[in-house]
Structures are given as structure tokens and as C-alpha cells.
């Protein structure tokens, strides 16, 4: 949410509360996917801790975040409309914002596999197995898959459950209204996905049958769940592994995609009024022998589709506007054969292209199996190599087990003027952008990426140097090194919104980094040694420095590890000022007392 929105709320609190309960999409930013949690927690063992990726700032921050949770396959972390964490789950239990078990949520997905997997060093085993549907930021309906043991069949994924959370209960920490209510029970199902109804409030939930060409759909509103309705339609992705693959809707809500492990990808058109699918396009998987092509996702502008091919050795791009999707395939990256060697054991872990999902910053994040890395697609709306794939762009603080949470597209509004636009929830655009320097040899040239949502129709950029632009995502050359106040105004027929931020140009070291990790320095006061912890390692080795109260440099040390010991025994008692350096730029600073 923008600063201007907060100002309005402070002045008109009663009006804002009324709107919160009745017209959430017309005002609020719906940042329910802004806080990602992952990491293998294995008890109080050094190096095995959870971490968070916080998208409340761009670039996002990565920090250790101990939730004492072994996150394996099933993974949920939900924020409120401001982007602040309110609940998370591993498919076994639900925790609140205080990192405590939520009232009534001591266990979910009760049954055989909960008893087998949960609380015994593992988490629940369904990737994409749980997601949250918000209503007015106070009620959340969680959809989650429960595995059932084999009887005479060969399928584990046979039930879709619902759990309702009231965030007004327990002083705003939330409590369970009901849990594990069976919504659908069939012989075998593929992964459920959710998409906004054309009225801008309700949700369609679509569940493909895994044994027959049937798609079940439900309509979820704050008051009730209607359905299921069944639609008969060919599904060429059936008969592959039932707990493998990925499914999702496009960001604009107009397409639905199923990516199976070994049967390829099915893409359908989707009608947000009726919930009906149509116009099947199939991309077969021609990979021989074992297939690990489990990652696929849409570009933020819904024009392109990314997928893994060749046993996850290649990352490819399809043009969804092309009359033949198979012919439109373009390879945008080939795995560079890098293996991560686990410290101590020497175990080699490959870093291929696996599960991927777009972040709120408009980049696509690709998880590399259990290795502590993510690949990045920096500009996924661009065709071909211009999308800029960077392998292992970020080294994570810890290992991961599989994939990030699945998030429905929360910032999708109504179809204004459609027959289903019945709730008077207008698309009122929210302005947002990120910026970076692509070419280090041209430090005055800045690439701006539009991240605005709720259907903007016009863009106006003011670069703070007397220049303007009406492009969606312009590339601008500033006249000289300086700090410029850049403002983006977006508008449509309903409203306009402006977002401003200072942009520093002429120094390339900070903008070219994908993340600026937050440094922690302790103890404070200190006696003999300082422990300096950075939650992510970068390609550029940063430096840590200490200066006395007169500004004189008294100590400098390179930081090549997550945790570094700095010897301060030779320094006299007093106050010192530390700085965290990337190249010639200090990106963080603080104060420490030496006793």
C-alpha cells in the first residue's frame, strides 16, 4: 500500500474500516504473497535454519527467520494486505504471526500421512498442496490436499479439504473456525488452483480429475462454497505421477495451465464469469527416459510461458500468442553443469531448473532442488534471451527441500463492465515499479520495470531531471550522477495513483546486486570478538569496517562466509561505527560499543 493510502486511512479511520469490510479490492494492495518462508530447520544445529524473503522492499531482503519448521513439500506463508506475515504452515500445523500454534490448528490434514510424516523430522508431502483465499483481510479459506493410503489403486491425492481462519479472533492472531472439511473426494485428482471470479471478490477453484477427462469447479464466496460442477474436456496430462508437477492460472486470469512431470503441458482458456475451460493447447514432453520437467509458470504480463525441458537441463519459453505453441519454443538458458558440494559430507547436488514462480517484484524465481540457490529470470516479459536468465543469482542462507508456496493472483480485480461485474468493485490502479542498472558500463542508464496492478491504462513517468515518458517500462539515461526523485502515475477510467522513490544513478555496485542482505552484528556491547552475520553470499565479496568517533578507519575485513569473527581485542574501549561495503559503496551502517 502506498503512503498516500495510509494518510487517507489516518484521517478517515471509520471510513477505511467500513471499506475494509465491504470493498477490499477497491482500495487495498492485497500483498498476501509478500513474505516467503523456506529452509530446512533441523533443530538447534548451526547452519540449519529457516529463512524469509521479504518483498516489502525492492530489492527484497533475505534473512534468517527461525520458525522451527522443517519445510519440505507442502508450504504456506500468508501475509495481510500490507505484506506482514499473519500465518504459515507445513501442511501439518498452522502457526500465527507470533510463531505460535494458532488456536485450534494443532494439526491439519489429519490421518495416516499426518501421523507418518508430521512431527517426526518431516513435513507434509504434497508440493503446491495448500493455499489461502482471503476475504476482506479478516477471513481466510485454506484449501489443502490430503493424501490417503493406497487401497486397490495407485493414487495418493484423493481429497481436497478446506479450513477456515478468522483473523479477528485471539486479539488479531487468528483462530480456526473449522478444519479439514472435505470439499472433494474422488479416486485421484491433480492439483487444485484458484482464480478470481469476474466480480473481483469471489474465487473459482478448479480441480482436474486424474483418472478421467473431467474438471471440477467450485465458486467460493465469503458466505458459502457452491459446487462442484463438472466439465468434460480432454486433459492430455493425465496418467503421470499424481503428486508431481505444477498447475496455475495466468496473472490476467484468462488461462489455466497444467504441467505434468512426463506428459507435457496443457494450456486452456478460462472464462472468469462461468468458470469454464476451452481451447486446449498441448505441448508434449519429448524427453526420453526419466523426466524432471516439473517447473512451469506464466510471465507477469501473461504473454509468455516458461517451462523446464530435457530432464530440467533447459529452461524454455513459449509465446502464448503464437498459433502453434510447440513451434514457438525458444531455449533461454541451458544448465551450466554446476554442482553444489555440501560442506563436510562432500555430497554433490545438481542445480538444474526446477520449480519456479513470479515474485511480487516482477522477476521469476527458480528453485534448484535442495541446493541453496535460486536462478532468476530478471525480465520475464521480454522474449528470447532478453529475458536475462541468471543461474544461481542468489545463494540462500540454507538448503531447501522443494519449492515455494503456491499463491493465487491476489492483485487481480474484476472485469469492469462485464455481465459478472455485479459488486461495484472498480479496478482502481495502484502504481509501483522497480529499477536497476543492466549495463555496468552505462551507469547513468536505468531500466524501470512497471509493477502496477488493478488494470492501469495509462502510464506517466517523471524522472526528476526534467524528462518524462509514457512507456510502460522505460529505459532512461540520466544526465549525471545524482539522486533523482522518480514518480510513476498510472490511471484508468476509475482513478489514478502515484508512486515515488529516490533513484541513485552513477554508482553501479548497489543496483546491480539482486539482493542487499541485512547484516547483523553482535554482541553489543562486545569484549573480544564481534560476530558478523550476513544471510546471503553474493558474487561481490563485501567488506566490514570499523571507525572510531573521529571517523578514522581502525579495522577492515572481507566477509566471505555467512558468519565471520572479527577480532577487536586490540581496540581500546569506546564507541565505534561499522559499515557494510560493496565495492566503494556503504550499503548499511551501525554503532557498537567495545568494553
C-alpha positions as CSV (number, residue, x, y, z in Angstrom):
1,X,0.0,0.0,0.0
2,X,1.2,3.5,-0.8
3,X,2.0,6.2,1.7
4,X,-0.9,8.3,0.3
5,X,-3.3,5.5,1.2
6,X,-2.0,5.4,4.8
7,X,-2.5,9.1,5.1
8,X,-6.1,8.8,4.0
9,X,-6.7,6.0,6.5
10,X,-5.3,8.0,9.3
11,X,-7.6,10.9,8.6
12,X,-10.7,8.8,7.9
13,X,-10.3,5.8,10.1
14,X,-14.0,5.0,10.3
15,X,-14.5,5.2,6.5
16,X,-11.5,2.9,6.0
17,X,-12.8,0.3,8.3
18,X,-16.1,0.3,6.5
19,X,-14.4,-0.1,3.2
20,X,-12.2,-2.9,4.6
21,X,-15.3,-4.9,5.4
22,X,-17.2,-4.2,2.2
23,X,-15.0,-3.3,-0.8
24,X,-11.5,-4.6,-0.2
25,X,-10.2,-4.7,-3.7
26,X,-11.1,-1.1,-4.5
27,X,-8.5,0.3,-2.0
28,X,-6.1,-2.3,-0.6
29,X,-3.0,-3.7,-2.1
30,X,-3.5,-7.4,-1.4
31,X,0.1,-8.1,-0.6
32,X,-0.7,-11.6,0.7
33,X,2.3,-13.1,-1.2
34,X,5.0,-10.6,0.0
35,X,6.6,-12.8,2.7
36,X,8.1,-16.2,1.7
37,X,9.4,-18.7,4.2
38,X,11.6,-21.7,3.4
39,X,14.6,-23.6,4.7
40,X,15.3,-26.9,6.4
41,X,15.1,-26.5,10.1
42,X,16.7,-29.5,11.9
43,X,16.7,-28.3,15.4
44,X,19.4,-26.1,17.0
45,X,22.1,-27.2,14.5
46,X,24.4,-24.5,13.2
47,X,23.6,-23.9,9.5
48,X,20.2,-25.5,9.5
49,X,17.7,-22.7,9.9
50,X,14.7,-21.2,8.2
51,X,14.9,-18.0,6.2
52,X,12.5,-15.4,4.8
53,X,12.3,-13.5,1.6
54,X,10.6,-10.2,2.3
55,X,9.2,-8.3,-0.7
56,X,8.0,-5.3,1.2
57,X,11.1,-3.6,-0.2
58,X,12.7,-3.9,-3.7
59,X,15.2,-5.5,-4.0
60,X,13.7,-8.0,-1.5
61,X,15.6,-8.8,1.7
62,X,16.7,-12.3,2.7
63,X,17.2,-13.0,6.4
64,X,17.4,-16.0,8.8
65,X,13.9,-16.5,10.3
66,X,13.7,-19.3,12.8
67,X,10.2,-20.7,12.8
68,X,11.4,-24.1,14.0
69,X,9.7,-25.8,11.0
70,X,11.1,-28.4,8.7
71,X,9.6,-27.2,5.4
72,X,9.6,-30.0,2.9
73,X,7.0,-30.1,0.1
74,X,3.8,-28.5,1.5
75,X,4.5,-24.9,2.2
76,X,2.2,-21.9,3.1
77,X,3.1,-18.4,4.2
78,X,0.3,-15.8,4.1
79,X,0.6,-12.0,4.7
80,X,-2.1,-9.4,5.3
81,X,-2.9,-6.8,2.7
82,X,0.2,-4.7,3.9
83,X,2.6,-7.6,3.4
84,X,3.1,-8.5,7.0
85,X,3.2,-12.2,7.9
86,X,0.0,-13.5,9.6
87,X,0.2,-17.3,9.3
88,X,2.3,-20.1,7.9
89,X,2.0,-23.9,7.6
90,X,3.9,-27.0,6.6
91,X,0.6,-28.9,5.9
92,X,0.7,-30.4,9.4
93,X,0.0,-27.4,11.7
94,X,-0.8,-23.7,11.3
95,X,1.2,-21.0,13.1
96,X,0.3,-17.4,13.7
97,X,2.4,-14.2,13.4
98,X,3.9,-14.7,16.9
99,X,5.4,-18.0,15.7
100,X,3.0,-19.9,17.9
101,X,0.4,-22.6,17.0
102,X,-2.8,-20.9,16.0
103,X,-5.9,-21.6,18.2
104,X,-7.5,-24.8,17.0
105,X,-4.7,-25.5,14.5
106,X,-2.6,-28.0,16.4
107,X,-3.0,-30.4,13.4
108,X,-4.5,-30.3,9.9
109,X,-4.7,-33.0,7.2
110,X,-5.3,-35.5,10.0
111,X,-4.9,-39.1,9.1
112,X,-2.3,-41.7,8.1
113,X,0.2,-39.4,6.4
114,X,0.0,-36.8,9.1
115,X,0.8,-39.4,11.7
116,X,3.6,-40.8,9.5
117,X,5.3,-37.6,8.3
118,X,4.4,-34.8,10.7
119,X,6.4,-34.2,13.9
120,X,8.9,-36.9,13.0
121,X,11.5,-34.9,11.2
122,X,9.5,-34.3,8.1
123,X,6.6,-32.2,6.7
124,X,3.6,-33.0,4.5
125,X,4.4,-34.4,1.1
126,X,2.3,-32.5,-1.5
127,X,4.0,-29.8,-3.5
128,X,1.5,-27.0,-4.2
129,X,-0.5,-28.7,-1.5
130,X,-2.0,-25.7,0.3
131,X,-3.1,-22.1,-0.5
132,X,-5.1,-19.3,1.1
133,X,-8.1,-17.4,-0.3
134,X,-8.6,-14.0,1.5
135,X,-11.9,-12.2,2.1
136,X,-11.7,-8.7,3.5
137,X,-8.4,-9.5,5.2
138,X,-10.2,-11.0,8.2
139,X,-11.4,-14.3,6.8
140,X,-9.2,-16.8,5.0
141,X,-10.2,-20.1,3.5
142,X,-7.3,-22.5,3.2
143,X,-7.5,-25.1,0.5
144,X,-5.3,-28.2,1.1
145,X,-4.8,-31.7,-0.4
146,X,-4.8,-34.7,1.9
147,X,-3.0,-37.8,0.9
148,X,-4.7,-41.2,1.5
149,X,-3.0,-44.6,1.6
150,X,-3.3,-46.9,-1.4
151,X,-6.3,-49.3,-1.3
152,X,-6.6,-51.1,-4.6
153,X,-5.4,-48.1,-6.6
154,X,-2.1,-46.3,-7.1
155,X,-3.0,-42.7,-6.2
156,X,-2.3,-40.7,-3.1
157,X,-4.0,-37.4,-4.0
158,X,-7.7,-38.1,-3.5
159,X,-9.1,-35.4,-1.2
160,X,-9.4,-31.6,-1.2
161,X,-10.1,-30.1,2.2
162,X,-11.0,-26.7,3.5
163,X,-10.0,-24.9,6.7
164,X,-11.5,-21.6,7.7
165,X,-9.4,-19.0,9.7
166,X,-10.9,-15.9,11.4
167,X,-8.1,-13.4,11.8
168,X,-10.2,-11.2,14.1
169,X,-10.0,-13.9,16.8
170,X,-7.4,-14.2,19.6
171,X,-6.6,-10.5,19.5
172,X,-5.8,-10.5,15.8
173,X,-3.6,-13.6,15.8
174,X,-6.4,-15.7,14.3
175,X,-8.2,-18.9,15.2
176,X,-9.7,-21.9,13.4
177,X,-13.4,-21.7,12.6
178,X,-13.4,-25.2,11.2
179,X,-10.8,-27.5,9.7
180,X,-10.3,-30.5,7.4
181,X,-13.8,-30.2,5.8
182,X,-13.9,-32.5,2.8
183,X,-14.7,-30.4,-0.3
184,X,-14.0,-33.1,-2.9
185,X,-13.3,-36.8,-2.7
186,X,-12.5,-38.8,-5.9
187,X,-10.3,-41.7,-7.0
188,X,-7.5,-39.4,-8.0
189,X,-7.0,-35.7,-8.6
190,X,-4.4,-33.3,-9.9
191,X,-3.5,-30.1,-8.1
192,X,-6.3,-27.6,-7.3
193,X,-5.8,-23.9,-8.3
194,X,-7.8,-20.7,-7.7
195,X,-8.6,-17.7,-9.8
196,X,-10.6,-14.6,-9.2
197,X,-14.2,-14.5,-10.3
198,X,-15.0,-11.7,-12.7
199,X,-16.9,-9.8,-9.8
200,X,-13.5,-9.2,-8.2
201,X,-14.3,-10.7,-4.9
202,X,-15.2,-14.4,-5.2
203,X,-12.9,-17.3,-6.2
204,X,-13.1,-20.1,-8.7
205,X,-11.4,-23.3,-7.6
206,X,-10.6,-25.8,-10.4
207,X,-9.6,-29.4,-9.7
208,X,-8.7,-31.7,-12.7
209,X,-9.6,-35.3,-12.3
210,X,-6.6,-37.6,-12.7
211,X,-8.4,-40.7,-14.0
212,X,-10.9,-39.2,-16.5
213,X,-11.3,-36.1,-18.7
214,X,-13.3,-34.1,-16.1
215,X,-12.6,-30.8,-14.4
216,X,-14.4,-29.9,-11.2
217,X,-15.0,-26.3,-10.3
218,X,-16.3,-24.5,-7.2
219,X,-17.3,-20.9,-6.6
220,X,-16.1,-19.6,-3.2
221,X,-17.6,-16.5,-1.6
222,X,-17.4,-15.2,2.0
223,X,-20.7,-16.9,2.8
224,X,-20.6,-20.2,1.0
225,X,-18.9,-22.7,-1.4
226,X,-21.0,-23.6,-4.4
227,X,-20.4,-26.7,-6.5
228,X,-18.9,-28.9,-7.6
229,X,-19.9,-28.6,-11.2
230,X,-18.2,-30.9,-13.7
231,X,-16.9,-30.1,-17.1
232,X,-15.9,-32.8,-19.6
233,X,-12.8,-31.7,-21.5
234,X,-9.7,-33.5,-22.8
235,X,-6.7,-33.5,-20.5
236,X,-3.5,-34.9,-22.1
237,X,-1.5,-34.6,-18.9
238,X,-3.3,-37.4,-17.1
239,X,-1.7,-40.8,-16.1
240,X,1.6,-39.2,-15.0
241,X,2.6,-39.1,-11.3
242,X,-0.3,-37.8,-9.2
243,X,1.8,-35.8,-6.7
244,X,4.2,-34.3,-9.3
245,X,4.1,-31.3,-11.5
246,X,2.7,-27.8,-11.2
247,X,-0.6,-26.0,-12.1
248,X,-1.7,-22.4,-12.1
249,X,-3.7,-19.6,-13.7
250,X,-2.2,-16.8,-15.7
251,X,-1.8,-13.4,-13.9
252,X,-4.6,-11.9,-16.0
253,X,-6.9,-14.8,-15.1
254,X,-7.5,-15.7,-18.8
255,X,-5.6,-19.0,-19.0
256,X,-5.1,-22.2,-17.0
257,X,-2.0,-24.4,-17.2
258,X,-1.2,-27.9,-16.1
259,X,2.4,-29.1,-16.2
260,X,2.9,-32.8,-15.6
261,X,6.2,-34.5,-14.9
262,X,6.2,-36.6,-18.1
263,X,3.1,-35.8,-20.1
264,X,3.9,-32.2,-21.1
265,X,1.8,-29.0,-20.6
266,X,-1.8,-28.4,-21.2
267,X,-2.9,-24.7,-21.7
268,X,-6.6,-23.7,-21.6
269,X,-8.5,-20.5,-22.0
270,X,-10.6,-19.7,-18.9
271,X,-13.9,-17.7,-18.6
272,X,-13.9,-15.8,-15.3
273,X,-17.6,-15.4,-15.4
274,X,-18.7,-19.0,-16.0
275,X,-15.6,-20.8,-14.7
276,X,-15.5,-22.9,-17.9
277,X,-12.3,-24.0,-19.7
278,X,-11.9,-24.1,-23.5
279,X,-9.3,-24.1,-26.4
280,X,-6.9,-26.8,-25.3
281,X,-3.3,-26.4,-26.5
282,X,-0.9,-29.2,-25.7
283,X,2.9,-29.1,-25.5
284,X,4.1,-32.8,-25.4
285,X,7.1,-33.7,-23.3
286,X,9.5,-35.4,-25.7
287,X,12.2,-36.0,-23.1
288,X,13.5,-39.6,-23.2
289,X,13.8,-41.8,-20.1
290,X,13.4,-40.2,-16.7
291,X,11.8,-36.7,-16.8
292,X,12.1,-34.0,-14.2
293,X,10.3,-31.2,-16.1
294,X,8.2,-30.2,-13.2
295,X,8.6,-26.4,-13.3
296,X,6.4,-24.0,-15.3
297,X,4.9,-20.6,-14.9
298,X,3.5,-17.6,-16.8
299,X,5.2,-14.3,-17.3
300,X,3.8,-11.4,-15.3
301,X,2.2,-10.0,-18.4
302,X,0.6,-13.4,-19.3
303,X,2.1,-13.3,-22.8
304,X,4.8,-15.9,-22.3
305,X,5.1,-19.4,-20.6
306,X,8.3,-20.7,-19.1
307,X,9.0,-24.4,-18.6
308,X,11.8,-26.8,-18.0
309,X,12.7,-29.4,-20.6
310,X,15.4,-32.1,-21.2
311,X,15.3,-33.5,-17.6
312,X,15.4,-30.0,-16.2
313,X,18.6,-29.2,-18.2
314,X,17.0,-26.5,-20.3
315,X,14.7,-23.5,-19.5
316,X,12.4,-22.7,-22.4
317,X,10.0,-20.0,-23.3
318,X,6.7,-20.3,-25.3
319,X,4.8,-17.4,-26.9
320,X,1.2,-17.8,-25.9
321,X,0.1,-15.5,-28.8
322,X,1.7,-17.9,-31.4
323,X,-0.8,-20.1,-33.3
324,X,1.5,-23.1,-32.6
325,X,2.9,-23.2,-29.1
326,X,5.3,-26.1,-29.9
327,X,6.8,-24.1,-32.8
328,X,7.2,-21.0,-30.6
329,X,9.6,-22.8,-28.2
330,X,12.8,-20.8,-27.5
331,X,15.6,-22.0,-25.2
332,X,16.5,-19.2,-22.9
333,X,19.0,-21.0,-20.7
334,X,21.0,-24.3,-20.5
335,X,22.2,-25.6,-17.2
336,X,25.9,-24.9,-16.8
337,X,26.6,-28.3,-15.1
338,X,27.3,-26.7,-11.7
339,X,27.1,-29.0,-8.7
340,X,27.0,-27.7,-5.1
341,X,29.3,-29.7,-2.8
342,X,27.9,-30.0,0.7
343,X,30.4,-28.9,3.3
344,X,31.6,-31.8,5.5
345,X,30.0,-34.7,3.7
346,X,31.1,-33.7,0.2
347,X,27.7,-34.7,-1.3
348,X,27.2,-33.2,-4.8
349,X,23.8,-31.6,-5.5
350,X,23.0,-30.5,-9.0
351,X,21.5,-27.1,-9.6
352,X,19.1,-27.6,-12.5
353,X,15.9,-25.7,-13.3
354,X,13.1,-26.9,-11.1
355,X,10.0,-25.2,-9.6
356,X,9.5,-21.5,-10.4
357,X,7.1,-18.8,-9.5
358,X,6.9,-15.0,-10.2
359,X,7.7,-12.8,-7.2
360,X,5.9,-9.5,-6.4
361,X,8.9,-7.7,-7.9
362,X,8.1,-9.0,-11.4
363,X,11.0,-11.4,-11.6
364,X,10.7,-15.2,-11.8
365,X,12.4,-17.3,-9.1
366,X,13.6,-20.8,-9.9
367,X,14.4,-23.2,-7.1
368,X,17.3,-25.5,-7.8
369,X,16.3,-28.7,-6.0
370,X,17.7,-28.8,-2.5
371,X,20.8,-26.8,-3.2
372,X,20.9,-23.3,-1.5
373,X,20.5,-21.3,-4.7
374,X,17.8,-19.7,-6.8
375,X,18.1,-18.9,-10.5
376,X,16.4,-15.6,-11.6
377,X,14.7,-14.5,-14.8
378,X,15.2,-10.8,-14.5
379,X,12.9,-9.6,-17.3
380,X,10.4,-12.4,-17.9
381,X,8.1,-10.2,-20.0
382,X,10.8,-10.0,-22.7
383,X,11.0,-12.6,-25.5
384,X,14.1,-14.8,-26.0
385,X,17.4,-14.2,-24.4
386,X,16.4,-10.6,-23.5
387,X,14.5,-12.1,-20.5
388,X,18.0,-12.4,-18.9
389,X,18.3,-15.7,-17.1
390,X,21.0,-15.6,-14.4
391,X,21.9,-19.0,-13.0
392,X,22.4,-19.2,-9.2
393,X,21.8,-15.4,-9.0
394,X,21.2,-15.7,-5.2
395,X,22.9,-18.0,-2.7
396,X,20.4,-18.8,0.0
397,X,21.3,-19.0,3.7
398,X,20.2,-22.6,3.9
399,X,19.1,-25.7,2.0
400,X,15.5,-26.1,0.7
401,X,13.5,-29.2,0.1
402,X,11.5,-28.5,-3.0
403,X,9.5,-25.4,-3.9
404,X,8.0,-22.2,-2.7
405,X,4.3,-21.7,-1.8
406,X,1.6,-21.6,-4.5
407,X,-0.1,-18.2,-4.5
408,X,-3.3,-17.4,-6.4
409,X,-3.0,-14.0,-8.2
410,X,-4.3,-11.8,-5.4
411,X,-3.9,-8.5,-7.2
412,X,-6.4,-9.4,-9.9
413,X,-9.5,-7.2,-9.9
414,X,-12.9,-7.5,-11.5
415,X,-13.6,-7.4,-15.3
416,X,-15.1,-3.9,-15.3
417,X,-18.3,-3.7,-17.3
418,X,-18.7,-7.4,-17.8
419,X,-22.1,-9.1,-17.1
420,X,-20.4,-10.6,-13.9
421,X,-19.2,-7.2,-12.6
422,X,-22.1,-7.1,-10.1
423,X,-20.4,-5.9,-6.8
424,X,-19.4,-2.4,-7.8
425,X,-15.7,-3.2,-7.1
426,X,-13.9,-1.0,-9.5
427,X,-10.3,-1.6,-10.7
428,X,-8.6,1.4,-9.1
429,X,-4.9,1.2,-10.2
430,X,-2.0,1.0,-7.8
431,X,1.3,2.4,-9.0
432,X,4.5,0.5,-8.3
433,X,7.9,0.0,-10.0
434,X,11.4,-1.3,-9.6
435,X,14.6,-0.1,-11.1
436,X,18.1,-1.4,-11.8
437,X,21.2,-0.8,-14.0
438,X,21.5,-3.5,-16.6
439,X,24.8,-2.4,-18.2
440,X,27.6,-1.6,-15.7
441,X,29.4,0.2,-18.5
442,X,26.5,2.7,-18.7
443,X,25.9,3.6,-15.0
444,X,23.6,6.5,-15.9
445,X,21.2,4.3,-17.9
446,X,18.5,2.9,-15.7
447,X,15.9,0.2,-16.6
448,X,12.5,0.8,-15.0
449,X,10.0,-2.1,-14.7
450,X,6.4,-1.3,-14.1
451,X,4.8,-3.4,-11.3
452,X,1.4,-1.6,-11.2
453,X,-1.8,-3.5,-10.9
454,X,-5.6,-3.3,-11.0
455,X,-5.7,-2.5,-14.7
456,X,-3.8,0.7,-15.3
457,X,-4.5,2.0,-18.8
458,X,-2.0,5.0,-18.9
459,X,1.5,5.5,-17.5
460,X,3.3,8.8,-16.9
461,X,6.9,8.8,-15.6
462,X,8.6,11.8,-14.2
463,X,12.3,11.1,-13.9
464,X,13.1,14.1,-11.7
465,X,15.6,15.5,-14.3
466,X,13.0,17.4,-16.4
467,X,12.3,14.3,-18.6
468,X,9.1,12.3,-18.8
469,X,7.8,9.1,-20.5
470,X,4.5,7.4,-21.3
471,X,6.1,4.0,-21.9
472,X,5.1,1.1,-19.6
473,X,8.6,0.1,-18.6
474,X,11.1,2.7,-20.0
475,X,14.9,2.7,-20.1
476,X,16.1,6.2,-19.2
477,X,19.5,7.8,-19.4
478,X,20.1,10.4,-16.7
479,X,22.2,13.5,-17.3
480,X,24.7,13.0,-14.5
481,X,25.4,11.1,-11.2
482,X,22.8,12.1,-8.6
483,X,19.8,11.1,-6.6
484,X,16.6,11.7,-8.5
485,X,13.0,11.6,-7.2
486,X,11.3,9.4,-9.8
487,X,7.5,9.3,-9.9
488,X,5.1,7.0,-11.8
489,X,1.5,7.9,-12.2
490,X,-0.9,5.3,-13.5
491,X,-4.6,5.9,-14.3
492,X,-7.6,4.3,-15.8
493,X,-11.3,5.4,-16.1
494,X,-11.9,4.9,-12.4
495,X,-8.9,6.5,-10.7
496,X,-5.2,7.3,-10.7
497,X,-2.3,6.7,-8.3
498,X,1.2,7.9,-8.0
499,X,4.3,6.2,-6.5
500,X,7.6,8.0,-6.0
501,X,11.0,6.8,-4.8
502,X,14.6,8.2,-4.8
503,X,16.8,6.6,-7.5
504,X,20.6,6.8,-7.2
505,X,22.4,6.8,-10.5
506,X,26.1,6.9,-11.3
507,X,27.1,4.2,-8.8
508,X,26.6,0.6,-10.2
509,X,27.6,-1.6,-7.2
510,X,24.4,-1.5,-5.3
511,X,21.8,-1.5,-8.1
512,X,23.4,-4.4,-9.9
513,X,23.1,-6.7,-6.9
514,X,19.9,-8.9,-6.9
515,X,19.6,-8.6,-3.1
516,X,21.2,-6.4,-0.4
517,X,21.4,-8.7,2.6
518,X,20.7,-7.3,6.0
519,X,23.8,-7.6,8.2
520,X,23.6,-8.5,11.9
521,X,26.5,-7.5,14.3
522,X,26.6,-8.9,17.8
523,X,27.2,-8.9,20.7
524,X,26.7,-5.3,21.5
525,X,28.5,-4.3,23.8
526,X,31.4,-6.6,22.8
527,X,34.7,-7.5,24.6
528,X,37.0,-9.7,22.4
529,X,35.2,-10.6,19.2
530,X,32.3,-9.4,17.1
531,X,30.2,-11.9,15.1
532,X,29.2,-10.5,11.8
533,X,26.4,-12.5,10.0
534,X,25.1,-12.0,6.5
535,X,22.2,-14.2,5.4
536,X,23.2,-14.4,1.8
537,X,26.5,-14.7,-0.1
538,X,27.0,-12.5,-3.2
539,X,29.3,-12.7,-6.2
540,X,31.0,-9.5,-5.0
541,X,32.7,-10.1,-1.6
542,X,31.6,-7.4,0.8
543,X,33.8,-5.7,3.4
544,X,33.2,-4.8,7.1
545,X,34.9,-1.8,8.6
546,X,35.1,-0.1,11.9
547,X,35.8,3.6,12.5
548,X,36.3,5.5,15.8
549,X,34.4,8.6,16.9
550,X,36.8,10.8,14.9
551,X,36.0,8.9,11.7
552,X,39.4,7.2,11.5
553,X,39.4,3.7,10.0
554,X,40.6,1.2,12.6
555,X,39.7,-2.1,11.1
556,X,38.6,-3.6,7.8
557,X,37.8,-7.3,6.9
558,X,36.4,-9.1,3.9
559,X,33.2,-11.2,4.6
560,X,33.4,-14.4,2.6
561,X,31.2,-16.6,4.9
562,X,27.7,-16.4,6.3
563,X,29.2,-15.9,9.8
564,X,32.6,-14.1,10.4
565,X,34.5,-13.5,13.6
566,X,36.1,-10.0,13.8
567,X,38.9,-9.7,16.4
568,X,38.5,-6.4,18.3
569,X,40.8,-7.2,21.3
570,X,43.4,-4.7,20.1
571,X,40.9,-1.8,20.2
572,X,40.5,0.4,23.2
573,X,37.2,0.7,25.0
574,X,34.7,3.1,23.4
575,X,32.1,3.7,20.7
576,X,32.8,2.5,17.1
577,X,30.8,2.9,13.9
578,X,30.7,0.0,11.5
579,X,29.9,0.0,7.8
580,X,29.0,-2.8,5.3
581,X,30.6,-2.2,1.9
582,X,30.0,-3.4,-1.6
583,X,32.8,-2.1,-3.8
584,X,33.1,1.7,-3.0
585,X,29.6,2.0,-1.6
586,X,28.5,1.5,2.0
587,X,25.0,-0.1,2.0
588,X,24.5,-0.5,5.8
589,X,25.9,1.0,8.9
590,X,25.6,0.9,12.7
591,X,27.2,1.5,16.1
592,X,28.8,-0.9,18.5
593,X,30.3,-0.4,22.0
594,X,33.7,-2.0,22.9
595,X,34.1,-2.7,26.6
